[in-house]
Structure formats: C-alpha cells, structure tokens
Amino acid sequence: MSDFGKNPPPYSQPGYTPAQTYQPPPTTETVIIQTTSPAFVPVSNEPTRITCPSCHAQVLTKVEHQANSRTHCWALILCLVFCWPCVCVPYCMDSCQNANHYCPNCNAFIGTYTN
C-alpha cells in the first residue's frame, strides 16, 4: 500500500513549529560575604577616642547613660530601708548606669560599658 493519499506528518505541514524541548533554568549561586567587626572595642564610662567600625573615622564617642537592672535594685534597696527621699540618687549617678557609646558622625552603636 502506498501512503500517497494520507495526510503528511505534522512536521512537514506549513506553519508548524516543532515543540520546544524543556531546558532547566540556569543555576545561580548566592555568595554571602560576612565581615567581622573588631571583637573588642575598648570603651569606658567616659567618651573614648576610637576608629568607628562603621564609618572608619577617628572620633570621640558620644556617651548616653542608661539605667539598668542594677540601678533599679539600688533604688529598691533604698526604698526598703526607708531612705525613700534618696531613691532617685542611683538614677542621677552615671556610675550606677550603663554607658552606651555611639559614633557622633554616623550614630552607629559602638559598645556598652557596664560597671
């Protein structure tokens, strides 16, 4: 028998485009670069001259004192021993609070000094 009167295969018909074969998307690699800041920045209760790890400028740190749990404990002890007029004294003394150091240029947190 002859195939003369039958339809030609689809790949020979006009306007037919063969099906695309599946190609997986290209793989991408994610590279994470992690920089380490200095492990120890020497700070004290007073402003300290350091090189800022964030902006790399030589600065004198800005210090903000913040009450901590030890400050609250001293106030509670003063209240319990009937020295309630002196309860505010630990909140007024910088030596009873943490000293948080910040860069004056970029306001980055440098470190905390705890007594």
SULZI-V911970 format. One record per run of one state. SS is the DSSP state (helix for helix, strand for strand, loop for the rest). FROM is the first residue (numbers start at 1). TO is the last residue. If there is no record, write none. Layout:
ss=SS from=FROM to=TO
ss=SS from=FROM to=TO
//
This chain:
ss=loop from=1 to=9
ss=helix from=10 to=12
ss=loop from=13 to=48
ss=strand from=49 to=51
ss=loop from=52 to=57
ss=strand from=58 to=60
ss=loop from=61 to=61
ss=strand from=62 to=66
ss=loop from=67 to=68
ss=helix from=69 to=80
ss=loop from=81 to=83
ss=helix from=84 to=86
ss=loop from=87 to=88
ss=helix from=89 to=92
ss=loop from=93 to=93
ss=helix from=94 to=96
ss=loop from=97 to=97
ss=strand from=98 to=102
ss=loop from=103 to=108
ss=strand from=109 to=113
ss=loop from=114 to=115
//
